[in-house]
Amino acid sequence: MAFGFRGRAELSARVDDPATPTAADGRWVLAATIIASSMGFLDSTVVNVALPVLQRDLGADITQSQWVVEGYILFMAALIMVGGALGDRHGRRRVFNLGIAIFAVASLLCGLAMTPLQLNIARAVQGIGAALMIPGSLAIISACFPEARRGRAIGTWSAATAITVSLGPVLGGWAVDALSWRWIFFINPPLALLALAISHWRVPESRAECQPPDWTGAALGTLALAAITFGLLDSVRLGFGHPLVWGALLLGLAAAAAFLRVEARSRAPMLPLDLFRSATFSGVNALTFMLYAGLQGSLFFLPFNLIQVQGYSAFAAGAAMLPFVAMISLLSRWAGGLVDRFGPRPPLVTGTLITALGFALFALPGIGDSYWTGYFPAALVLGLGMGVCVAPLTTVALNAAGGDRAGIASAINNTVARVGGLIAVALFGIVLAAFFNQALDAGLAAIAPPPEVLAALDAERIRLAAAALPAGLDPDLAAALRNTINEAFINGFRAVMGLSTLLAIGGAVIAWMSLDRQGACDIRAGRA
């Protein structure tokens, strides 16, 4: 069915009419918001598949590779609630379009980057654009669709973005193999222009009476996350004793303390701390933090294992997690009703423990193991566990806050998940590097290569499995050294998966303790 035509001025004038938008107008609104949101969500996952190739092409070490992901997540997580407030106050379409424009320009700069620093700066700007763009998508849908049609519209938006994100790593892997890693960024500007054109001509403007954005809280929160992340990431290269590292960590902790103090006193805080007086709300967000820390922290390093150690192509590495995505897609709608039937504790405890088993299974495969007996069962079980958890997590977080604060509760829960991933990628890098270096030292001691070879490898340690061997080595020695490096990486990867397993088990304990029988009854009644 063709899209209809409505003038922008007419739509703007009718945005509060409960009969609007028309079916045709609604499809235009959904098209713009789905395209924009898909770009934002996709760029938080598809880059992982390209990282091993990107690391090689730009000569990046592991810390610089981590910043490619961390810079984006950092600014999106820190500013996403501010982005929503700016849209409510200054016009949702206006801020949404601004976010799309910033995201498009930053994507172009990412694709043109010639050094890791240039790429990381552009990725940070991308995160700012996403923080303006993503919350605007749902806010525009909520403003444009009457209540009777809003649920179906949000469901369509959710399904479309989920499909895009699911296929993203596979398509991104294909682009990396067939074209270049740069094309995972170059694809965004044309899509952004399409979204901007639809938004400009077919999406009505809307606003809401609200307090000014909490700029002080946003600045302190961003500073805290940035400083802590910087300190953790650079500790791999410089060591915790370096003044730059512990200075950054102290600055981050001080900024975090100031952030909490400001939020406690603010009349319109970005993070309403009184929500955390509910044991249910605090418990479910602690579980969210631990679960997504384990998930995002471990899956960050999976493509490095598959591509650099196991020899997968980028396309195959992206496709390796399709069972995980498929299980979440198949189970999420069914799992959403489990809270109504059984309360929150059974699905969250069970799902989290299954997730822990999935992480543990990822630690089993060695070098050269078959995908079908090694990684496929792990991806399937991990997807089963997360599929049981994802919808109940969101449901419990919203119900615990009450209907009148469901929006801010959803934003907090989403931000907690992203911050968990942000911190975990940095911490897991420290763990993996420590176990990698320990195993590498043991392997090199057994081989006993010449001192000049040891010196060359010491300089390459920071690149982990991408460490380059000196030129002109005897083929047998080169093969032994490469195998030692790969085995050392597997040692570190298993440590990371073990840590993810412990985090998931810890989350299950939190769910068991914070979501008791009475709490379950309260949640089902919407009173927690």
N, C-alpha and C positions, 0 to 999 in steps of 0.2 A: 504494500500500500504506500502510495507516494506521500511524502511529507506535505502538509498544508502550508499556506502562507498567511502570516499575520504580521501586521506592522509592529515595530518595536514600541512605538508610543502607545498604541492601543493595548498591548500586553502590559506595559508598565502601569497604565491607568487601571488595569483590571486585576492586578496581582492579588488584591485582597478579596476579590469576588470568589465565593466558595464554589462557583461553577467553573472556574478556570483552573488550569489551562484546558483548551480543547484537546481532544485525542491527538490531533496533529501537532499542536503546540507542545504537548507533553513529550512527544517523541523527540522533538528538537531539544528540549531541556535534557532529556535522558542522554541523547547523543553527545551533547557537549560535556556533561558531567562524567559520563563513562569514559570518554576519550581522555580527558584530563586526569581523572583519578587513576586510570590504568597506567598512564605514563609514570605517575608518581610512585605507585605501588611496584610497578615493574622494575624501576631503577633501583629499588632497594633489594632486589633478589637477583636480577639477571647479571649484574656485574660480577657476582661471585664466580660464575662459570668462566668469565673472561680473565679473572685475576692472574692465573698462572701464565697465560700468554702475554698479558699486559706487563707482568713483572719481568718477563724475559725481554720484551721489546724495549721497555723504558729503562732496563737495568735497575729496577727497584729492589730494595731489600724488604724483609718481611714487615718492618714497621711502616714503611711507605705504602706497602700494599694494604695494610690494615687501615690506614688513613683514607684510602679510596672509599671504603665502606663507612668508616667511623665518621668522617666529615659530613657525609650526607645524613646519616642517622642522627648525629649530634644536633644539627641545626633544625632538622625537622622535629625531633622530639622536644627540643627546648622551646620552640616557637609555635607549635601547632595550635596550642590553646590561645595564644595571642592572635594567630591568624584568624581563628573563629570569631574572636571578639572584635577585631578590626572589620571583618565583613559585616557583622551585625550593626556596627556603629556607622560605618562610612559607605555601606552599600555592598551587598554580597557579590553581585556580579562584578562590580568594579574591582574589588580585592581579588576575586577569583581570576579575572582577566589579567591583573597585574602578576599574580602568581604564575599563570601560564606563560606570560612573556618572559619573566625572569628565568623560569625553568628552561624555556626554549633557547635563550641566549647562552645560558650556562651549559646546556647540552652541546651546543655547537663548539664552545670553548673546550669542553671535555674531549670531543672528537679531534680537535686540532692540537691538543696538548703534546708537547715534545719532551717534557720532563715530569717526573713524579710530582714535584711541587706545583707545577701549573695544573696538573690534573686534580690534585687534592684541593686547591683553591676553588677551581671550577665546581667540583663536587659539593663543596660547602655552600656555594651560591645556589646550586641546584636544590639543596636541602631547604634553603630559605624560600625558594619558589614553591616547593612542595608544601611547606608549612602554611602558605597562603592559599594554595590551590585545593588541597585535599579536604580540609574542613568546609570550604566553600561549596564543595560538590553536594554534600548531604544537606547543608543549610539551604541551598537553592532548591533542591527537590522538596524539602519540607515546606518552604515558602510557596512554591508554585503549585503543589498538588493539594487538593482538599483531603481532609482526613479519610474519607471513604476510599480514596484511590492512592493514598500515600504509602500504605504498606506494600501494595503490589509494585509501586514505582521503586521503592527502596529495595525490594526483593530483586527486581530486574537489574538495578544498579549493582547489587551485591553479586549476583550470578555472573553478570558480564565481566566485572572486574576480576572475579575469582578465576574465570576461564582464561582471561588474559594473563594473569599472574602465573597460572598453572602452566600455560604453554610457553611463557617467556623464557625460562632457562633453556628449553629445547631449541626454540627459534634463535635465541641469543647464541647458543653453542654452534648452531648451523652458520650464523653470520660470522662468527669468529673463524670457523674453519674455511668457509667459502670465500669470505671477503676480508674482513679485518675486525679486530675488537673495536675499532673506531665507529663502526656502523651501528653498534648498539646504542650509541649516542646520536649519530646523524639521523636516525629514524625519527627522533623526537621533534625537531623543528617543523617538518611538514605536518605531523599530527597536531602540533600546537597551533599552527596557522589555521587548520581546519576547525579545531575547537574554538579558537578566538572568533573566527568568522560566524560560526553558528551562535556563539554566545552573544556577539554584538548585534546580530539581526533578529534573533528569535528568543533570547532568554530575558525575561523581565527583571527589572531592578527591584530589590526589596531591602528593607532595613528593619531594625528593632531598637526600641529604647533600651539602652544599657549603659553601664558605667564605662568610663574610659579604660583601655587596656592597662593591665598591671605592668607597666614598663620596668619599674624597679625590680619586681619579682622576676620578670623575664630576663633582665640583664644579669641578675645574680645567679639565677638558675643556669643560664648559658655559661657564665664564667665558671661556675662550680663543675659542671659536666666537662667543659673543655679542658680545664686545668687538671682534673683527675685523670681524664683520658690521656692527655699529653704525658703526664707523669708515668702512668702505667705503660704506655706504649714505648716511650723512650728508655724505660728501665731495662728493656731487653738489650739495647745498644750501649747504654751508658752505665748501667748498674744503679741500684737503689742508693748507693752512697754518693752519687754525683749531686752537687748542689742544685743543678737545674731540675733534677727528678724530684728530690724531696721538697724543694722549694715549690714546685708546681703542685705537688700533692697537698702540702700545707695550705697553699692559696686556695685550692679547690675545697678543702674541708672548711676553711674559714668562710668562703663564699656560700657554701651549703648551710652553715650555721646561720649566717646573716639572712639567707633566703627564707629559712624557716621562721626566723624572728620577724621579718617583714610580713610574711604571709599570715602569721598569727595576729598581727596588729592591723592589717589592712582592712578597710571597709569593703573593698571589692577585690579579694585575693584571686590570683590565678589558680592557686591550689587551696581550696577551702579545707583547712586542717580539721575542722569539726566533723567532717565525714568519717575520719579515722577513729572517732570514738566508738563507732560500731565495730565490734569484734569480727563480725561477718565481713564487713567491707575491708577492714585491715587484713584479715586472713586471706581473702580471695585475691587481694592485690599482692600480698607476699607470695602466694602461690604463683600468680602470674609472673612476677619478677623472676622467680627461681626456674619456672618451666621454660620461659622464653630466653632466659640467660643460657640455660643448657642447650636449647634448640639452636638459637642463632650463633652462639659461640662455637658449638661443635660443627655445624653445617658450614660455617665460614671456611674451615680447613678441609672439608671433604673434597672439593674440587682439586685442591693441591695434591691430595693423596691420589685421586683417580687419574689426574692428568700427568703429574710429574713423576709419580712413583709407579702407578699401575699401567701407565701408557695409554689411557683412554684419550680419544679425541674430545674436543670441547663439546661437540654435539652429543657424544655418548655420555659424557659426564652430566650434561643437562638432563638427558633422558633417564639417567640412573635413578633420579628421585621421583619419577612419575608415579610409581606405586604409592609413595607417601602422599602425593597430592591427590591421587585418585581416592584413597581411603578417606581423607579429610572431606573431600567433596561429596562422597557417597554417604558419609555418616553424620555430617554436621546437622542436617535438618532433623534426622531421627533423634540425634542426641539432644537437640534443643528441648524435646519434651520430657527428657528424663528427670529434670528438676521438678517438674509438676507432678510426676508419678512417684518419685522416690525421695525427693528432697535433694539438696546439693551434695551431701557428703558421699553417698555411694558412687555416683558417676565420676566425681572429681578424684576421689581416692583411687578408684579402680583404673580410670583412664591415665592418671599420673604414674601409677605403678607399671602399667603396660608400656608407657612411654619410657620409663627407666629401663625396662627390658630391651626396648628397641635400641637405646643408646649402648647398652651392654653388648648387643649383638654386633654393632658396628666395630667394636674393639677386637673381634675375633679374626677377621680375614688378614692373611699375611700377603707378601708380595707374590703376585701371579695367581692368586685364588680366583676361581670362577665367579662372575657376577651373580649367577643364579643360585649358587650355594653360599656365597659370602654376603654381598651387599643387598640383593633382592629381599631376602627374609628380614634383614634389619630395617630396610625402608618400609616394608609392608607393616611390620609390627609397630614401628614408630608412627606411621600414619594412622594405624588403628587406635593407638593411645591418644594421639592428639585429636583425632576425629571425635572421640568420646569426650574430650575435655573442652574444646574450643567454645562451642555454643553454651554449655553450662557456665563456663567462666564469665562470659559476657552477661548472661542472664542473672547470675547471682550478684555481680557487681552493680547492675542497674537496679535490681529489686532491693538490694541492701541500702541504696541511697534514697529510695522512694521515688515515685513518679515525677514529682516536681523538680527533682535534681538529676534525672536520668541522663540528661545531656552532658553535664559536667562529670558525672560518674563514668560515662563511657569514654570521655576524653582522658580522664585520669588513668583509667585502666589501659587504654591504648598507649598512653605515654609511658606508663610503668613497663609495659612489654618492650617498648623500644629502648628505654633506658637500660633494662636488663640485658638486652642484646648488646648495647653499646659498651657497657662495663665488661661483659663476658668476653667479647672479642679481644679486648685489651688484656684481661687477666689470663685468658686461655693461651694467648700468645706467649706470656711469661712462662706458663706451665709447659707448653710444648717445647719452647726453646731450652728450658732447663733439662728436660728428659732427652731431648735431641742431643744436646751437648754431652750429657753423661754417656749416652750410648755411643756417640761418635768417638769420644775419647777412648772408650774401651775397645772399639773396633780398630782404631788407628794404632793403638798399642799392640794389638795382635798382628797387624800387618807390618808395622815398623817401617814406614816409607822414609825416604831421605829427608833431612831437616828442611831443605828448601821447599819440598812438597808440603810438609806440615805447615810451614809458614804461609804458603799460598792458601791452603785450606782454612787456616785460622781467619784469614781476611774474608773468606766467603761464608763463614758460619751464619751470619746474620740473614743470609738468603735461604737457609734451611735446605729443603730438597732441591732447590734451584742452584745450589752451590756449583760453580764452574770448576772443572779440573784444570790443572796447568797443561799447557800444550806440550806435545812431544813425549808423553809418557809411554812406557811399555804397555802394550794392549792388555796384558794380563793384570798388571798393576792398576791400570785405569779401570778395568772391569771390577776388580776387588774393591777399589775405592768407591766407585759408584754404588755398588751393592751395599757397602758399609753406610754410605750417606742415606740410601733409601731405607735400610733397616733402622737407622737412627730416627728417621722421620716417623716410621711406623710406631716406634717406641713412644715418641711424643704424642702421636695421634691417639694411641691407646690410652695414654694418660688423660688426654682431653675428654675422650668418651667416658672414661671412668669418672671424671669430675662431673660430667653431665648426668651420669647415672645417679651419683650422690645428690646432686641438686634436685633431681626429680623425686627421689625417695624422700628428701627433706621436705619438698612441697607436699607430698602425700601426708606426711606427719602433720604439717601445718593444717592441711584441710581437715584431717581427722580431729584435731584438737579445737579448731576455731569454728567448725560447722557441726555443732552437736545437734541432738535430736530437737531440742527446743528451738535452736536457731533455724533448723530446717523448716519447722512449722511456721516460724515467723516469715521466712522468705517466701514460702508458698502463698502466704496471705498478703505479701507485699508490705510487711511491717518491720523488716529488719532495720 
